[in-house]
Amino acid sequence: MEPRPNSSFRPYIASTISLFIIGWGGAALAVLMLTPTVWARWLLFFGGSLGLTSLALPVTWFLNLRFPSEPPVGPAVIVRQAIWVGVYGALLTWLQQERLVTLWTGLGLAAGLVAIEYLVRMRENARWQPTPRSPSGSEHPPVEQPPVESNQSKE
């Protein structure tokens, strides 16, 4: 089994740790130390979305490693999919404040976000990109050029 180019989680470790500390630290600050005002709620939503993104980053990396696609996903796609999880959690928290979350709203919201990600991935795959040419010229056979005659040899 050949190794994949994005098979290491090492580039994501710093992002995961910093998002975890900032996100869950902000959410804990909003819940434990602030009065429930508008800005404290926004801090809770923002911190919760960052915290959920930090937890979803290793999961999305692993799922994209376990179920590869063609063309292979890049780091931007893995981070975007983790951000969708954070946005989903923040939206559920916001809807729960007004007691609007039911099983069907949660599933519908999840289905909508999955559909958006699917359409974005379709758009990324549909963009035409020329194939890189290899230096050996193995993609196309070389075309032989006729020798160029110079005017000096005719004199």
Secondary structure as UniProt FT lines:
FT   TURN            5..6
FT   HELIX           10..12
FT   HELIX           13..32
FT   HELIX           38..66
FT   HELIX           75..97
FT   TURN            98..99
FT   HELIX           103..126
FT   TURN            135..136
FT   HELIX           151..154
//
